[in-house]
Each structure stands twice: as C-alpha cells, then as structure tokens.
C-alpha cells in the first residue's frame, strides 16, 4: 500500500495539545492540525466509518436521501469489477486476435479520465492495441485523429453513462462514416459502454456493435474509475487488472475498518482537505512525480465537480507548477504524490521551506504504479467525506447542465461572435488589449485564474498554454488552472459556476481552417466548439464571473505567443512568488 515518506526533522510538528494519532508521516497541516484531529475524533465517536458504509443520509445532511441511496455503488466497485476481470480480458484477447492495433475512446469527463490515467501510468501488454482519447470537438482535433490512426485496424469505444452525451455521439457519427467503406460490417468496429436502457444501448443494438457493455447505474461518472469505464479500456491495452484491483481492494479494506477510524486513509484525507478548506486553504496544488503525472487530471474532476457548488468548494490545480513558481501565502495546500525512487531535490527544498513557514503539505508515496488503484479509491472516499465537512452534496452537479443547454442553443442560433458575446454581457471592445488589461487588473490575492482553451489540444498548443499559465502566475501571484474545451466543461465546469466566486476566466478561441461536417446532422464541428465556448461563457456571465475572450484568429501558434507576451509581468504589476 502507499507508504508516505518519513517526515523531515525540520518539519513542524502537531499543534500544541492536538491529537496526532491519525497523522500520516510526511503530512504537515500547519494551523489546521488541531481542527483535523478534532474532526477525526468526533467522527470516530459517532461511528462515521459504519455510517458511511451503511450509506446513512445523515452523514451527508445536505444530500437528498435518494442521492445517498443511489450513488454510492462505487464503494463496492473494486470487488464487483474483480469478478469481471476474466470477461474483460477474454474480450481484449479477442480484439487483439482480430487484428486491431489501436483503440480510440470517445468519452468526456468520468467516461475517459480514469482510462487515460491508467493508460499513461501503467505498462501495456505486449501485442495489445495502443489507446488514444478523443475528447475535443475542435475540427482540427477530430480531423487529426482520423488522419493519424490505422483506420482499418482501429476499434472505437463510445463511452457515455447517460448515453446522450453530445460529444461521443457526434464522434460516433463522424467515424461511422469514415469506416463505412471498409471491408465488413462497420458495427464490428464499435463498442458501447453505457448504463442499461440508454439511447446509446439502443444505438449499439440497431447498428450491430461488436458489444455493448453495461455500466453500474448506481455509480456516478467521476466515481467510476474502478468500473468498466476505467477498466475495459485498460483491459484492451493489456494492463495488469488483477494487480490494479488488488491494490484498490486493499485500500477499500483499510477505509472500511471501523477499528481504525483515526487512521482511516480516506477519512483522514477528507478531514484534512475539508478543514483546510474551511480555514481558507481552498486551492489544492498537485505536484506528481514523473510516473504519476496523469493522476491530477483525474483528481481534478473528482474534486471540482463533487465540491464546487453553492459558493463553496476546493480549487484543484492539475497544471504543472515548477518549484520556483509555487505559491506562498494563505490559500494553498500542496499535495506531493510520488512513485518510490522518483526524487526532485528542487521541489523537496521548496516543500520544506513551505512547511517551515507553517504551510500545509500532504505527501503520498506509492511503491508501484499498480497502487494507482488504491489512490483512485482513497481519493473517491476522501472527497465524498470532504463534502460532509464543507456542507455540500458531493454526488450532484447542479450547474453543469445549464451550460450544455446554452451551448445547444448557440449551435442552432447562427449568431455572430460579436452578437453572441453582447447577448451574454461580454464587452465587445475595439481595443482587445485594453480589455485584457482591465481583466488582469481585476485579479486579487486569493483569486484563481482559469485558462479555458477552446483549441485543438495538440502538443505544441499544450506547451504554449503551459507557458501562458506561467506568465500569468508570475504576473498575478495567484494559482492558475488550465483546461481545453469542451473537456474541462465535464471536469471543472461545475466548480467554475457553482464554486467560490473567486475565479477569473480567460477564454481562448480561434478560427478553424475547416468546419468538418458531422454526418447525419446539419452541424459542423466548428459550429459545435464555437457554440460550446459561447454557452460556457454565457453560463459564467449569468453568475457574474469575470470573463475575457481572446480570439487568436487563424494562426493559433502566433496568437498564443502574442498573448503570453501581453500577460507577461509588467513593471507595475506584482512579480508573484520567486
């Protein structure tokens, strides 16, 4: 199981008079030490472990009893999935033996993030297909996917819990047409993953899909890592499912042990994040070692969508932050997640400096990449518990659907960029640089900046967005999150509209060179991504968030370089942490 490193002799100890019975080695909680200890003692006295596992609504008083009864199936997911390993592995071997060399997963948020994390963290089996994820509706991204895969030897996974998610459905239509002229029935190249009885299940039957695999209806998307959503794609690329689930089941046992309430790894993390958040430490910065760099993107959705509502929540930061740019102040929690043997001396020096200043640092060390299964469950258990501390329902997402509704309306409106912006109250300035400067000037200590890039997520563009985030951190001295649209709408979108009103949003759009029609519809991918950007912008403006829009035009690379120069540290602006 995960083995946190021993604490440094220079790290501050527990607060005076606080119980440290629960305290994992390597954790420093600063001034919240006593509050976390008291929270865990109160939970132990109230049989919190038993109440949690019995799904008692009283543990989450803000959650409707129906939510608690119907959305905690993930507690048993590792055990139930262990019974399906043979089925999934046999299916994967059949796919391999049929000559498939590549798998493309169409999925958004919880339907793809766990699979992506597993694929980027664990070794793949020899001779099994490779995996890529398509979760961008930008026409350049869709066309690039089609151009770079071996089309005749690719299996497509259409993954959607509801079965009605827009993006997987339009991806399916596009690639169905792409393979229609190949030998054999096109349906044999498609597999659906969805809840029983959905429209996607019917589509799979009507079009003769190779398979339609049922997902558990009592597991929400962001808690579905250890279900078929995460594990069937993993089986298709030959990942060691028994090892992954063994680590998860061991963590389940630790989190279910009522005799160890004070040392419960899930409750302990939930109490720590919750009490730190209540004390104003509402930014959670992930600092993974090289082998675990994919984990924060999965955790980002879990935290943002579970906790960001009713003006509360924690702001997860998955964007990599170099040691020299770590924030120094009163609003951040630093989370170091490392594979044993992967050291970063510069980062460790920076963390020790923060600890010495009384700032919270949570360290986790895992012995093997297969411990990813344990971390999936630990964080699911912890974030649901954190919801009880913050006083929110961790199982709903009340602000997500409205942005989708606005996007659907925009797709059919045919409105121009200027008229759509004006209708949402977004200033249409004749001087974009001046508008950007006013937006920058609105950012204050304790805020966060969210860069929302409705661009094709190509490697060069990702690197440019990271450079832009660095420029913003250095100029403004606040944490910066980044996301590609529409992917982030299924991840952090709930937090942006429903969480703390401290976000400042930089929406970046471009002008695609080609529209790329969506077969079986009157839509194009250019219209979809444009509508999604406008819809999200409208939802943000409705709740009075600060939004500025930058249109890069047709030259995305040049536009991003120009934008980074514009937001770079100005002489009169604070330089941020050194």
Secondary structure, DSSP 8 states (H G I E B T S, - for coil): --------TTS----TT---TT--TT-B-GGGHHHHHHHHHHHHHTTHHHHHHTT-GGGGTTS-HHHHHHS-GGGGHHHHHHTTHHHHHHHHHHHHHTT--EEEEE--GGGTHHHHHHHHHS---TT--EEEEE----HHHHHHHHHHS-GGGEEEEEE-SSS--HHHHHHHHHHHHHHTTSSS-GGGGEEEEEETT-HHHHHHHHTT-SEEEEE-TTS-GGG-TTSHHHHHHHHHTT--HHHHHHHHHHHHHHHH-GGGGGG-HHHHHHHHHHHHHHTT--EEEEEE-GGGTTHHHHHHHHHHHHH-BTTB--EEE-S---GGG---SSSEEEEEEEETT---HHHHHHHHHHHHTT--EEEEEESSGGGHHHHHHHHHHHHHHHHHHHTS-TT--TTHHHHHHHHHHHHTT---HHHHHHHTT----S-HHHHHHHHHHT--TT-EEEEEEES---HHHHHHHHHHHHHHHHHH-SEEEEEETTGGGGTTHHHHHHS-TTEEEEEEE---S---B-TTSS-BHHHHHHHHHHHHHHHHHHTT-EEEEEE-TT-HHHHHHHHHHHHS--TTS-----
